[in-house]
Amino acid sequence: MKSYQEMTKEELLQEKEALEAAYAEIKAKGLSLDMSRGKPAAEQLDIAMDIFNVLDETSILKAENGTDLRNYGVLDGIPEAKQLIAEMVGTKPENVIVYGNSSLNIMYDQIARAEIFGLCGNTPWSKLDKVKFLCPVPGYDRHFAITEDFGIEMINIPMTEDGPDMDLVEQYVNNDATVKGIWCVPKYSNPQGIVYSDETVRRFAALKPAAADFRIFWDNAYAVHHLYDENQAEILNILEECEKAGNPDMVFQFCSTSKVSFPGAGIAALSASPANIADIKKRLTVQTIGHDKINQIRHVKYFKNMDGIKAHMKKHADIIRPKFQMVDELLKAEIGSRGIGSWVNPMGGYFISFEALEGCAKAIVEKCKEAGVVLTGAGSPFPYKKDPKDSVIRIAPTYPSADELKEAAEVFVTVVRLVSVDKLLENK
């Protein structure tokens, strides 16, 4: 098949005419399909419904240390829940604080504490003239929304196939004391599905920050979210590597069971060094008397251990893997063969990152919306929603049913082709 770049102006005009007719037919269907967020499908939520059966009115709601889980208390999570989370991310239970259901909430709190009180005795960020954060791009829009909300200046760091451009990260972190943090999704990154290499993790751990309160915000959101039984990615343990490198306090690691059990009713946690844990608990003592311990024990009794989590995640993978494969196959057939886009076929996580021809992303998202298919807003994977090339689009295949996803993906490729033809005709 001839690529669009190889076509003459006349051939492109013929293609445009055919695509406009196809697009008109699509619009006439009155579709209403959503691929905007990385949400589990109802079928995925159904597989965890028996979590409600592990407790009833006869259950003895006491932790292994004797704490009555129905009452106040236990600031940092019950021992059993700390153990489960520690297994999930590969750390020690004493390095874990278990919160409520949202890891994003924990990240927001960490930024707020740094702004209001400072970290480990350092000057509160709000009292400084300038605070900067490094943002690997494309990245997670909700990370960027947090730092923007606090007026923190965000700096784009390009992603490579091994993770963020570490030469650039080192240049900023080691030489600029106003750089206070970096957002990271180290495993099956949002949205590209990239896995940080061992060298990247070790270079993170070996940073020599100009700021004593520089922190790596290590959002290990997809720690157990593999799509395949084989070739499952593993990353080095950032807490261990930081300790080896003499930087034990440099990282906050976040995780949750949001896409393991229920996004609205899972458990979320932070893991960090003893010094960071002590600093956080000092403020947490004022902030809360404790989180939902009954939900914590419910998760412990349901999953039991890491083997239980792995078995459950295999069920998730079996549901969503065909969706990712279907989108990949359609993109190969309709887009790759025409040379008008590229994408990463991920081995885990929740997204496919599509890169259109430069200057096309906004138009593609808008035309899809007009045709009844909602995508994540163009520019969202970048700070301030500004994609320098206007080319990256995040595809979220998990939430729609298989039939809905197929229909939405067919709309998407038709629109990508149409917008690409228009862009190429501008240059003819």
N, C-alpha and C positions, 0 to 999 in steps of 0.2 A: 504493500500500500504506500502510495506517495505521501510524504509528509506535507503539511500545510506550507512549510517554508519553501518547498520545491515547486509549489503550484504557481501558475501564471495568474495574473489579475483576473482574466476571464474565468479560469477554473475556480478561483476563490469566490467570484460573484455567483457562479452556478451553485457552489456549495452553500453560500449564504442564503440563496433563495430556497433551497431544499430545507435547510435548518430552520429558517423562519416559519416555514409551513409546519414543520414538526413542532416547533415551540408554540405556535398558535393552537394546535391540536391539544397539547399538554395543558395550556391555560384553560381551555374549554372544559377540561375534566373537573375543575373546581377542587383540586387536591388540598389537603391540609395535613402535612407531614412535618415531623420535627426531628432534625439531626443536630440540634444546637448545643446540647450539653451531654456530658459523659455520664448518663444515668443508667443504672441497671434496668433491664426489661422486667416486666411483671413476672415472667417465667423464672427469672433469676431470684426474685424476692420470694417466690413460692417455695423454693428448695430449702429455705431456712425457717419456714413457718413452724416446724416442730420444735424450734427453740423455746416456744411457749410451754411445751410439755415437760420441761425439765424441772419446773417449780410448780408447786400447788400449795393449798392451804396447810398441807401436812409437812411441808419442807421445813427442815431446821435451818433457819437463816442465820447461821453463825459462820464467821470466817475461821480458818484453821488456827488463828491466834485467839479465838474466843470472842471476837467482836460481834455484837448483835447488829446485823446488817440493816435492820429496820430503823435503827436509831441514828442520831447525829454521830459525827466523828469520822476518822480516817481521812486525813487530808490528801494523802498521796496515792490512794488506791489500796485495795485489799491485797494481801500477799499473793494469793492465787492468781489474781489478774495481772499483777506486776510480773509474775513468773511467765504467764502466757505471752504477754507482750514482749518480754525479754527474749523468749524463744523465737518469736516472729521476726525480730530485727537483729538478733544475735548480740545481745548485751547482757549485763547483769541486772537482776531485779532491783538491786539497790540504786541503780542508775535511772530508774523509771518512775515517772509520775503518771498515774492514770487519771484522766479527767472525765468529761462527759462524752457526748457523741461526736464532737467536731474538732478535727485537727486544725482546721482553718481558724477556729476560735482561739486555739492555743497560740498559733502563729501571731494572730492579731494582738493577743495579750502580751506576747514577748516583745513585740515592737512597742506597745504602749508602755510597758515597764521600763524599757530602755529610754523612751522619751521622757517619762515622768520622773523616774527614780535613778536611772543609770544602771549599768550592769556591773555587779561585783565591786561596788564602791567607786566606779568611774563617773565622770560628769554626765548628768542627764542630757540626752541628745537635744532636747528642746532648748537647752541653754547654750548650745553651740551655734556659731554663725552659719555653718554649712554641714549637712549630713548627706552622704551619697550611698547608694546601694547599687551593686552590680546585678544585672539582669540578663542571664543567658537567653538568647532569642533564636527561634521562636520559643515562647515559654507559656507559663500558666497565667491566664488573665487575672485570676483572683489574687495571686501573689502581688502582681503589679498594682492592683486596686488598693491593697493594704498600704504599701509604701506611698502611693500617691495620696491616699487619705491623710497621711501624716505630713505631707509636704516634703517628703524626702526625694532628693534628686536621683533619678534612675539613669543608669548608664548601660547601653546595649553591649552585650558580649556575644559574639557570634558562636553558634554551636558547630562543632565538628562531629565526625562519626564516632569520636571517643569521648565526647562531652564538651564542655565549654572550652574556648580558646585559652589554654592555660598560660601562654606567654603574656596575653593581655591581662588575665586575672592577676598574675604575679606582678606585672608592671603597676597596676593600680593599687593592689593591696599592700605591697611591700614599700610603696613610695608615697602614698597619699593618706595621711591620718584622718582625712574627712570621710574616707571609705570605711563604713561601719559594718557592712554585711553583703552577702550574696545569696540569692535564691537558687536552690538546686533541687531538681527532681532526678536523682541519680540512676534510677532503674526504670526502664521503659518510660522515658521522659514524656511529659505532656508538652507539645502534642506529637513529637516525632518518633517516640518509642526508642530513643537512643539509650544505650547502656554505657555508663561511665567505665572506661578502661581502668585496669589496676594502676597504670602510670598516672592517670588523671587523679584518682583517689589519693595516691601517695603524694602527688604535687600539692593537692589541697592541704593534706596533713602537714606538709613541710613549709607552708607559707610562713613568711616572717612579717606579720602585719605592722604597719607603722602605727596603727591604733591599737591600744591595749584592749579595747572593748570590741574589736572586730569579731563578728560571729558568722559562721557558715550556717545558713538555715536549710538544713538537709531534710527535705520533705520526701521521705521514703514511702510515698503513697501507694506504690505498686510493688511492694516488696514480695508479695506472694501471688501476683496477678500474671501468671504465665498463660499463654495461649496453647502451648504444645506440651506433650508429655516428655519429649526429648528437646535437647538444645535450650534448656531453661537457663536464663542468664543468672549469674551470681556476681555480686560486687564485693570488694573488700569492705571490711567493717570500719567505717569512718572513725568511730570512737576509739577503737583499738589503734588505728593508724595515727591518729592525733596524739594519743598517749605515747606511742613509740617515738614520735617526732618531737616530743617535749612540748606539745601544744594541747594538753588535755582539756582546756577550757574553751577551745575555739569553736565548738560545734554544738548546735541544738538539733537533735534528730526528732522528726515528727512522724507519726503513723496513726492508722485507725483501722477499724473493721468496717468502715463505711460501705465498701463494695465487697465485703466478705459476708456479713450478716445483713444488716439493714442500714442504708445511708442515714436515715432519720433516727435510728435507735441503736447504733453500735457503741463501741467504746473507742476513745482516742487517747493517745499518750505522747509524752515527751520523754526522751532519754538524753542524758547529758552527764558531765563530770560531777563528782561530789560537790565541788565548789559552786557550780552553777545550780545544782539541785538545792543546796542550802540557801542560796540567794533567792531562788524562786519561791521556796517554801516560806521564807520570811514575809513575802508579800501575800502569798496565797493564804496564809493564816488570817489575814485581815479580809481577804476577798470572799472566802467561803468557809463553811464548816465541813464541807466534803461533798463529793459527787455521788451519783446514783450507784450505791454499792450492790443493790439487788440486781441491777442490770449487769454489773461486773460479774457477780457469781453466776448469773444465768449464762453468760458467755463461756465462763470457765467450765461449767458443768456440761455445756453443749459440745464445745470443741475439745475439751480435756487437755490437749497438748498440740504440738506442732503437727503431728501426724494427722490429727483430726482436722486441722486447718487445711493441710495439703489435700486431703481426701475431698473436703468440701469445695476447694478451689478448682479441683478437676471437674466437678459438676458445672461450675461457672464456665470454665473453658470450653466444655463440650457444647454449651448453649451458644456462646458468642463467637467461637472460632469460625463456624461456617459463614457468619456475617462478614467477618473481616476478609475471608477468602473470596466471597462473592464480590465485594467491592474491589478487591485487588484485581480479580480476573476481568471485571468490567473496565476498570481503568486501563489495564494492559491492552485490551481489545480496542477500546474507543479513543483513548488519549495517547498512550505510549506509542502506538503504531503511527500516530499522526504528528508526533514530536511537539506537542503543545502543553506538556506538563510533566512533572516528576513527583515522586512520592516515596516514602519509606514504608516498606511492608514490615510492620512491627512483629516481634516475637512475644509481646505481652503488652499490658496496659490497656488503655481505653480509646485510643485515637489513631487516626491516620492523618498525617500532615501532608497536604497537597500543595505543590508550588506551581502556580499557573505562570503563563507568560507575564513578564513585567508590565504593571499597569492594568491588570485585568481582575484582580481579586474583588474589589468593591463592586464592579459591574456584574461579576458572576453571582455574588451573594444577593445582590438586588434583584437580578432577573430570576434567580431561584425563588426568592420570596414572592415575586409577582406570580410565579407559577404554582405557589402553594407549598413550597419546601423551605423550611426555616433552617438556616445554618448559623453557626457562631459568627458574630459580626466580623467583617474584614478588618484587619488591624488588631483584633483582640489579643493575639499571641505576642504583642509588643507593648512596651511601656507607652502610656498616653494614647494607646490604640493607633499608633503611627507606624505602619509598616513602610520602611523606606522604599521598598520596591513595589508595594501594593501587589503582592503575589501570593502570600501564604493564606491558605484556607484550612481550618481545622474541621475534619470530618469525624463525627461521633456515631459509629455504627450500632451501638449496643441497644439503645432504647426502643427503636421501632421493631415491629414484628418482622419476620423474614420477608413477607410479601410487601409490607410497607417500605422496608429498606430497599428492596429491589426496585420498586417504583421510584423512590426518591433518588437512588443512585442513577437511574436511567435519565431522570430529569437533569441531574447534575452534569452528566457527561454531555448531554445535548446542549446545555447552556454553556459549558466550557468550550465546546466546539464553536458555537455561535459567536461568543465574545472574542475568542481567539481569531476567528476569521475577520471580524470587524477590526481588531487591532492590527492584523497583518495588512489589511487593505489600506489602513491609514498610511502605511509606509510604501505603498506601491505607486 
